Structures are given as C-alpha cells and as structure tokens.
Amino acid sequence: MNHTSTIQFVPVVVGGNRGAYSLARAFYEAYQVKTNVISPIIIGPIENSRILKNYVQPEIEQPDRFFETIGMIEKDFPGIKKIIIGADDRYAEMLVRLQRHFPEQWVVPYVSEEVFGRATNKESFYAVCEKAGVPYPKTLVITEFEEKLPFEFPIVVKPADSPAYQSLHFAGKEKVFFAKSPDEYRRIFRLMRGGGYREPIVVQEFVPGDDRSLAVVTAYTSPEDREVKLIVFGQILLEDHTPSGIGNHLAILARPEDSITEDVRKLIAETGFTGFSNFDLKYDERTGRYVFFELNGRLGVSNYYVTAAGHNPATYYVDDRIRNLKLGAVVNKEEALFNVVPKSLLLKQIKSVQLRTKVKTLYREDRAFNPLEADFETNVKRKAVLWASTMNYYRKFRKHPPQV
C-alpha cells in the first residue's frame, strides 16, 4: 500500500536494535521514506542500510546531548512534521519522560508518565490484572529477601522496573532468572542487589511449558477515542536462550487466537494505555488459558511479525497521529512467520510435527519473513554481517539449548 502522495513527514527512531530496523523497514515499505535513527553506536541491524540515516549520539541518555541531535534533525528537515519512536523499553521510557520538551512539529506518540509507569511496572500491572479479572501467574513483589514463598520451586525472579534494570551492567546479569532451589533464589536476589538494582523484585510461580506455550500480543489503541484498533497475536516458536538474550523472540507464528481478545481490551481499558502496547503471555495447560506476564509500552523488538501478518505499524502511527484519520478496529486473522534463525535450525528445534508442517507451508507460500533480509538491501558488507550473525545461532543453540 503506497501512501506517499498524500503526506510529507519524517520518521525518527531511537535505538539501534532489530526492532529499530524493523520499524524503519515498515516506514519504507508503506511510504518509501528513509527513517532517521538516533543511537549511541551503529550496530549490525542499522549498519550499511539504504533505508535509514544514522545520527550517532554516544551520550544519548543525557537530555541536553539527546536534544542536540534532535536539533540536527530539525535543521536537516526544516518545516516538516517528525514522528519519534523508541525501539526498546529504555528509549520509550526516555521519550515519555522528555515528550513535552520537543519542538512543536514533533509528534511523540506516547502516554503520560503516570499512565506509562502504572501500565509497565510489573507490580501495578498485576494489580490491574486482578481488577480486570485477567489471568496472571501467582506473584510476590519484594523489596527485602522473603524466605517463605506462597508457591513451590522452580520460580521466576525478575525486576519489577525493566527500564531501571536495563541500563545496569554486572557479571551474571540475566533478563529473567530461574531458581530451582531456595539457595539459588537467595543467590539471585543478592546478585541483583549487588549489581545496583534497587527497585522491587518480582518473584513468580513458574508456569510449565516450553517455548511453544509462550505468546506475544501487539495492540494499537487510538488516543482519539480510546478504542483498540489492532490486536495481533503471535505464538512463539523459538526464544533466545543465551543469558543476555533470554526472552527475545527468534521465531513467531502470527495467527488468530480469539481467546485473548477480550482480556487485551480489558487490560488496555483498565490502564488507560494508548498507542502501541506489547504483551507477554504463556499458555497454562493446567487451566487452558493464557496468563499475562507484562505490558510493554512500545512495539516489541520482534515487531515485524505484525507487518508480516499484513498490519504495518507505521501506517497506524501516521494515519492516527499525522493524517488524523478514523481507524477501523481489526483483530488479525492471517498467518505469517517471523524468523531470524536459519530455517533448518528452526525446524530442528520444533518438536511438534504439526508446527513443523505449518512452518514449511509458510516458507513454500512466501509468508515467512526475516525482518533484516530485504531485496532492496544490496550492500555486500551488510549481507556478509547478516549472514554471519544468522549462522551464529547454530553456535548459540549448541551452547545454550532450550530447556524442554
């Protein structure tokens, strides 16, 4: 779908990960525009690409430095509307915090700090689930070490405040920890505190099931009428199991899943969240329902699964926030595959015959997509780096196989 003739605007994305590139690709595919990317360094996904322009700002987290870069973009594209989006938790939270400092022509499509905090903080999110009657795992939020837990081991231990945790660097850091015993749980608590994380810690029952029972939902809610305009469900086929990458989705099957639609609407209504939100879920075979783990106040890093299913996120931003169109409400009914690992590795990791057949069918029908591989990216260096990083997944999976 080509909207180029009707509107002039400049997309700006903060961050240099796979999600940033996927968003730039979404803008390019919908509008044939280049995206301006602000990041501290240029890494693989945003290097040697013909669809984006890089603005490097090593001190991106210092507001005055960040706004120097915003000033450069303003100078490079005077008098044109800009829309700016954060590619991960940290940058989305930064834009929420700084949104009122942007020049007049800038669209910062985020909620207030208060709404953002309440929706994305895991502790308040579970209170929202409770109130809305949406299933979530048995959870305890602690500030001090809590010896007696209201559920059995194994347990999950993770930060309540993701943006605060994301900026820390310490030995042994993992995005999410799994503790099989009280001793392991104590060690993890000390490690997080010793690493500088001061906010509350979430301790949670482990919901049984492998990667295939995990899921992601992307939703878009218009600030105009508070209606949920888009819901796209994705079943996770493969996750990253390296300690620093745990929880990153490597292969997602976008498909219809009507059982979650009402729960998503309830959570968005209860939090008052607008714009793009992204939920992590897991199918609990004990109850036959999906439990909700968290709401991320941004598009996910693996957001291209939404574009692959035929719902380009860039068009939601532009139609709602720049063109001021009235959007219809859509719940995805299409199937598509998002995959960043080699096809043979994915098929090897999938134990279900039914899912393996489904993956092969989607490849055969040209409905399988790697967000970083595009026909219009012809740079040889880019292709070489991409090939090497894709092949590297073989090594990663040998070293950190999924625990089934």
C-alpha positions as CSV (number, residue, x, y, z in Angstrom):
1,M,0.0,0.0,0.0
2,N,1.5,3.3,-1.0
3,H,0.6,6.5,0.9
4,T,3.4,8.6,-0.4
5,S,1.4,11.0,-2.5
6,T,-0.7,12.3,0.4
7,I,1.6,13.3,3.1
8,Q,5.1,14.5,4.0
9,F,6.7,13.6,7.3
10,V,10.0,12.3,8.7
11,P,10.1,9.2,10.9
12,V,12.7,9.1,13.7
13,V,13.6,6.0,15.7
14,V,15.7,6.0,18.9
15,G,17.8,2.8,19.3
16,G,19.8,0.6,17.0
17,N,18.4,-2.9,17.6
18,R,16.5,-5.3,15.3
19,G,13.3,-3.5,16.4
20,A,14.6,-0.2,15.2
21,Y,15.4,-1.6,11.8
22,S,12.1,-3.4,11.6
23,L,10.3,-0.1,12.2
24,A,12.4,1.7,9.6
25,R,11.5,-1.1,7.2
26,A,7.8,-0.7,8.0
27,F,8.0,3.0,7.2
28,Y,10.0,2.3,4.0
29,E,7.5,-0.3,2.8
30,A,4.5,1.9,3.5
31,Y,5.8,5.3,2.4
32,Q,9.2,4.8,0.6
33,V,10.7,7.2,3.2
34,K,14.1,6.9,5.0
35,T,14.0,6.7,8.7
36,N,16.4,8.8,10.8
37,V,17.9,6.6,13.6
38,I,19.5,8.0,16.7
39,S,21.7,5.5,18.6
40,P,24.8,5.6,20.8
41,I,26.7,3.3,18.3
42,I,26.0,1.8,14.9
43,I,25.4,-2.0,15.3
44,G,24.6,-4.7,12.8
45,P,20.9,-4.2,12.1
46,I,21.3,-0.4,11.3
47,E,24.6,-0.6,9.5
48,N,25.0,-0.2,5.8
49,S,21.3,0.1,5.2
50,R,19.8,2.1,2.3
51,I,16.5,2.8,4.2
52,L,17.8,4.8,7.1
53,K,20.1,7.6,8.0
54,N,22.2,7.3,11.2
55,Y,22.7,10.0,13.8
56,V,25.2,8.8,16.4
57,Q,25.0,10.2,19.9
58,P,27.2,8.3,22.4
59,E,25.7,10.3,25.3
60,I,22.1,9.7,24.2
61,E,20.8,9.3,27.8
62,Q,21.8,12.8,28.7
63,P,18.9,15.0,27.7
64,D,20.9,18.0,26.6
65,R,23.1,15.8,24.3
66,F,20.0,14.0,23.0
67,F,18.3,17.3,22.1
68,E,21.4,18.4,20.3
69,T,20.8,15.5,17.9
70,I,17.1,16.4,17.7
71,G,18.3,19.9,16.7
72,M,20.4,18.5,13.9
73,I,17.4,16.5,12.5
74,E,15.3,19.7,12.8
75,K,17.9,21.6,10.8
76,D,18.2,18.8,8.2
77,F,14.4,18.6,7.7
78,P,13.0,22.1,8.5
79,G,9.3,22.7,8.5
80,I,8.3,19.1,8.1
81,K,6.4,17.0,10.7
82,K,8.5,14.5,12.6
83,I,7.3,11.4,14.4
84,I,9.7,9.9,17.0
85,I,9.5,6.3,18.4
86,G,11.6,4.4,20.9
87,A,12.9,1.0,19.9
88,D,13.1,-0.6,23.4
89,D,11.9,-0.1,26.9
90,R,14.7,2.3,27.9
91,Y,14.2,4.7,24.9
92,A,10.4,4.5,25.0
93,E,10.5,5.5,28.7
94,M,13.0,8.3,27.9
95,L,10.6,9.7,25.3
96,V,7.7,9.5,27.7
97,R,9.8,11.5,30.2
98,L,11.0,14.1,27.7
99,Q,7.9,14.4,25.5
100,R,7.0,17.9,26.5
101,H,10.5,19.3,25.5
102,F,10.1,18.6,21.8
103,P,9.7,21.3,19.2
104,E,6.2,22.0,18.0
105,Q,6.4,20.0,14.8
106,W,7.3,16.8,16.5
107,V,4.7,14.0,17.2
108,V,5.7,12.0,20.3
109,P,3.1,9.2,20.3
110,Y,3.2,8.2,24.0
111,V,1.0,8.4,27.1
112,S,1.8,10.4,30.2
113,E,4.5,9.3,32.7
114,E,1.9,8.3,35.2
115,V,-0.1,6.0,32.8
116,F,3.2,4.6,31.4
117,G,4.5,3.8,34.8
118,R,1.4,2.2,36.1
119,A,1.0,0.0,33.0
120,T,4.6,-1.1,32.5
121,N,5.6,-1.6,36.2
122,K,5.0,-5.3,36.8
123,E,3.8,-4.8,40.4
124,S,1.0,-2.3,39.4
125,F,0.3,-4.4,36.2
126,Y,-0.6,-7.4,38.3
127,A,-2.9,-5.3,40.4
128,V,-4.6,-4.2,37.1
129,C,-4.9,-7.9,36.0
130,E,-6.5,-8.7,39.3
131,K,-9.0,-5.8,39.0
132,A,-9.8,-6.6,35.3
133,G,-10.2,-10.3,36.0
134,V,-7.4,-11.3,33.6
135,P,-5.3,-14.4,34.5
136,Y,-1.7,-13.8,35.6
137,P,0.9,-16.0,37.3
138,K,1.0,-16.2,41.2
139,T,3.2,-13.4,42.1
140,L,5.0,-11.8,45.1
141,V,6.7,-8.4,44.8
142,I,9.5,-8.0,47.3
143,T,11.9,-5.2,48.4
144,E,13.6,-7.3,51.1
145,F,14.5,-11.0,50.8
146,E,11.4,-13.1,51.5
147,E,12.2,-16.6,52.9
148,K,8.6,-18.0,52.8
149,L,7.1,-18.1,49.3
150,P,3.4,-18.8,48.6
151,F,4.3,-21.2,45.8
152,E,6.7,-24.1,45.0
153,F,10.1,-24.1,43.2
154,P,11.1,-23.7,40.4
155,I,10.4,-20.0,40.5
156,V,11.0,-17.0,38.2
157,V,12.8,-13.9,39.5
158,K,12.9,-10.6,37.6
159,P,13.0,-6.8,38.0
160,A,9.7,-5.0,38.5
161,D,11.1,-2.0,36.8
162,S,12.6,-3.0,33.4
163,P,14.0,0.3,32.2
164,A,15.9,0.8,35.5
165,Y,17.3,-2.7,35.2
166,Q,18.1,-2.5,31.5
167,S,20.7,0.2,32.0
168,L,22.8,-1.8,34.5
169,H,25.8,-4.0,33.7
170,F,27.1,-6.6,36.0
171,A,28.6,-10.1,35.9
172,G,25.9,-12.8,35.8
173,K,23.1,-10.5,34.7
174,E,20.2,-12.1,33.0
175,K,17.0,-10.6,31.8
176,V,15.0,-13.1,33.7
177,F,16.3,-15.6,36.3
178,F,15.0,-19.1,37.0
179,A,15.6,-20.5,40.5
180,K,15.2,-24.2,41.2
181,S,16.0,-24.0,44.9
182,P,15.9,-21.6,47.9
183,D,19.7,-21.3,47.7
184,E,19.6,-20.3,44.0
185,Y,16.8,-17.8,44.8
186,R,18.9,-16.2,47.6
187,R,22.0,-16.0,45.3
188,I,19.9,-14.3,42.5
189,F,18.5,-11.7,45.0
190,R,22.0,-10.8,46.2
191,L,23.3,-10.7,42.6
192,M,20.6,-8.2,41.5
193,R,21.1,-6.0,44.6
194,G,24.9,-6.2,44.3
195,G,24.6,-5.2,40.6
196,G,22.9,-1.9,41.6
197,Y,19.3,-2.8,41.1
198,R,17.4,-1.0,43.9
199,E,13.7,-1.3,42.8
200,P,11.3,-4.0,43.8
201,I,11.8,-7.6,42.6
202,V,9.1,-9.8,41.2
203,V,9.1,-13.5,42.4
204,Q,6.7,-15.6,40.5
205,E,5.5,-19.2,40.1
206,F,6.9,-21.0,37.1
207,V,4.1,-21.7,34.6
208,P,5.1,-25.1,33.0
209,G,5.6,-25.3,29.2
210,D,8.3,-24.9,26.6
211,D,8.8,-22.0,24.0
212,R,5.7,-23.1,22.1
213,S,3.5,-22.2,25.0
214,L,4.8,-18.6,25.0
215,A,3.0,-15.9,23.1
216,V,3.1,-12.2,22.3
217,V,0.3,-9.8,21.6
218,T,0.7,-6.4,19.9
219,A,-2.1,-3.9,20.2
220,Y,-2.7,-0.4,19.0
221,T,-5.1,2.0,20.8
222,S,-6.1,5.4,19.4
223,P,-5.8,8.3,21.9
224,E,-8.7,9.9,20.0
225,D,-11.5,7.5,21.0
226,R,-9.6,5.1,23.3
227,E,-10.7,2.2,21.1
228,V,-8.3,-0.7,20.5
229,K,-7.8,-0.6,16.7
230,L,-5.4,-3.5,16.2
231,I,-4.8,-6.8,18.0
232,V,-2.2,-9.2,16.6
233,F,-1.4,-12.5,18.4
234,G,1.9,-14.4,17.9
235,Q,2.8,-17.8,19.1
236,I,6.4,-18.1,20.0
237,L,8.1,-21.0,18.2
238,L,11.7,-20.2,19.4
239,E,13.2,-18.0,22.0
240,D,16.8,-16.9,22.6
241,H,18.2,-18.9,25.5
242,T,21.5,-17.0,25.9
243,P,21.6,-15.3,29.3
244,S,21.6,-11.8,27.9
245,G,19.0,-12.5,25.3
246,I,16.5,-14.5,27.3
247,G,13.0,-13.6,26.4
248,N,14.0,-12.3,22.9
249,H,11.7,-13.9,20.3
250,L,13.5,-15.5,17.4
251,A,10.6,-17.1,15.6
252,I,6.9,-16.1,15.9
253,L,3.9,-17.6,14.2
254,A,1.3,-14.8,13.7
255,R,-2.1,-16.5,13.8
256,P,-5.7,-15.9,15.0
257,E,-6.3,-16.5,18.8
258,D,-9.7,-15.3,19.8
259,S,-9.4,-16.4,23.4
260,I,-7.1,-13.4,24.3
261,T,-9.0,-10.6,22.6
262,E,-11.3,-9.7,25.5
263,D,-8.5,-9.8,28.1
264,V,-6.3,-7.5,26.0
265,R,-9.2,-5.0,25.7
266,K,-9.9,-5.2,29.4
267,L,-6.2,-4.5,30.3
268,I,-6.0,-1.5,28.0
269,A,-9.2,-0.1,29.3
270,E,-8.1,-0.6,32.9
271,T,-4.6,1.0,32.4
272,G,-5.9,3.8,30.1
273,F,-3.0,3.0,27.8
274,T,-2.9,4.3,24.2
275,G,-0.5,3.9,21.2
276,F,1.3,0.6,20.7
277,S,1.5,-1.9,23.6
278,N,3.0,-5.3,23.6
279,F,2.1,-8.1,26.0
280,D,4.0,-11.3,27.0
281,L,1.8,-14.3,27.7
282,K,2.1,-18.0,28.3
283,Y,-0.5,-20.8,27.8
284,D,-1.2,-22.5,31.1
285,E,-2.1,-26.1,30.3
286,R,-3.4,-26.5,33.9
287,T,-6.2,-24.0,33.3
288,G,-6.4,-23.9,29.5
289,R,-6.0,-20.1,29.5
290,Y,-3.2,-17.7,28.6
291,V,-1.7,-15.9,31.6
292,F,-0.4,-12.3,31.1
293,F,3.1,-11.5,32.3
294,E,3.5,-7.8,31.4
295,L,2.6,-4.9,29.3
296,N,5.5,-3.2,27.4
297,G,4.7,0.4,26.5
298,R,6.1,0.1,23.0
299,L,6.3,-2.0,19.9
300,G,8.3,-5.2,20.6
301,V,11.8,-5.8,19.3
302,S,10.2,-8.5,17.1
303,N,7.5,-6.1,15.8
304,Y,8.0,-7.2,12.2
305,Y,5.7,-10.2,12.8
306,V,2.9,-7.6,12.8
307,T,3.9,-6.3,9.4
308,A,4.4,-9.8,8.1
309,A,0.8,-10.6,9.0
310,G,-0.3,-7.6,6.9
311,H,-0.7,-4.8,9.5
312,N,2.1,-2.3,9.0
313,P,2.6,-0.5,12.4
314,A,3.9,2.6,10.6
315,T,0.5,3.2,9.0
316,Y,-1.2,3.2,12.4
317,Y,1.2,5.9,13.7
318,V,0.8,8.0,10.6
319,D,-2.9,7.6,9.9
320,D,-3.8,8.2,13.5
321,R,-1.3,10.8,14.6
322,I,-0.4,12.7,11.4
323,R,-3.3,12.3,9.0
324,N,-5.9,12.2,11.7
325,L,-8.0,9.5,10.0
326,K,-10.6,7.5,11.7
327,L,-9.2,4.0,12.1
328,G,-11.3,0.8,11.9
329,A,-10.8,-1.9,14.5
330,V,-9.0,-5.1,13.3
331,V,-8.2,-8.4,15.0
332,N,-5.6,-10.3,12.9
333,K,-6.9,-13.4,11.1
334,E,-3.9,-14.1,8.9
335,E,-1.0,-16.5,9.4
336,A,2.6,-15.5,8.8
337,L,6.0,-16.5,10.1
338,F,8.7,-14.2,11.5
339,N,12.0,-15.9,11.8
340,V,15.6,-14.6,12.3
341,V,17.4,-18.0,12.6
342,P,18.3,-20.4,9.7
343,K,15.2,-22.3,8.5
344,S,16.9,-25.7,9.2
345,L,17.8,-24.7,12.8
346,L,14.2,-23.6,13.4
347,L,12.8,-26.9,12.1
348,K,15.3,-28.9,14.2
349,Q,14.2,-27.1,17.3
350,I,10.4,-27.5,16.8
351,K,9.3,-30.8,18.3
352,S,5.7,-30.7,17.1
353,V,5.1,-32.3,13.7
354,Q,2.1,-30.1,13.2
355,L,4.0,-26.9,13.7
356,R,6.9,-28.1,11.6
357,T,4.5,-28.7,8.7
358,K,3.0,-25.3,9.3
359,V,6.5,-23.6,9.1
360,K,7.3,-25.5,5.8
361,T,4.0,-24.4,4.3
362,L,4.5,-20.7,5.2
363,Y,8.0,-20.9,3.6
364,R,6.6,-22.5,0.5
365,E,3.8,-19.8,0.2
366,D,6.3,-16.9,0.7
367,R,4.7,-16.0,4.0
368,A,8.0,-16.4,6.1
369,F,10.0,-13.2,6.8
370,N,13.3,-12.3,8.3
371,P,13.0,-8.6,9.1
372,L,16.7,-8.0,8.4
373,E,16.6,-9.6,4.9
374,A,15.1,-7.4,2.2
375,D,15.5,-7.4,-1.5
376,F,16.2,-3.7,-1.5
377,E,19.3,-4.1,0.8
378,T,22.0,-4.7,-1.7
379,N,25.1,-3.7,0.3
380,V,27.6,-6.6,0.3
381,K,29.1,-5.8,3.7
382,R,25.6,-5.7,5.2
383,K,24.8,-9.1,3.6
384,A,28.0,-10.6,5.0
385,V,27.4,-9.3,8.6
386,L,23.9,-10.6,8.4
387,W,24.9,-14.0,7.1
388,A,27.5,-14.3,9.9
389,S,25.1,-13.3,12.7
390,T,22.4,-15.7,11.3
391,M,24.9,-18.6,11.2
392,N,26.0,-17.7,14.7
393,Y,22.6,-19.0,16.0
394,Y,23.9,-22.6,15.4
395,R,26.7,-22.0,17.9
396,K,24.4,-20.2,20.4
397,F,21.9,-23.1,20.4
398,R,24.7,-25.7,20.9
399,K,25.9,-23.7,23.9
400,H,22.5,-22.7,25.3
401,P,19.9,-25.2,24.2
402,P,16.3,-24.6,25.2
403,Q,15.3,-26.4,28.4
404,V,12.4,-28.6,27.5
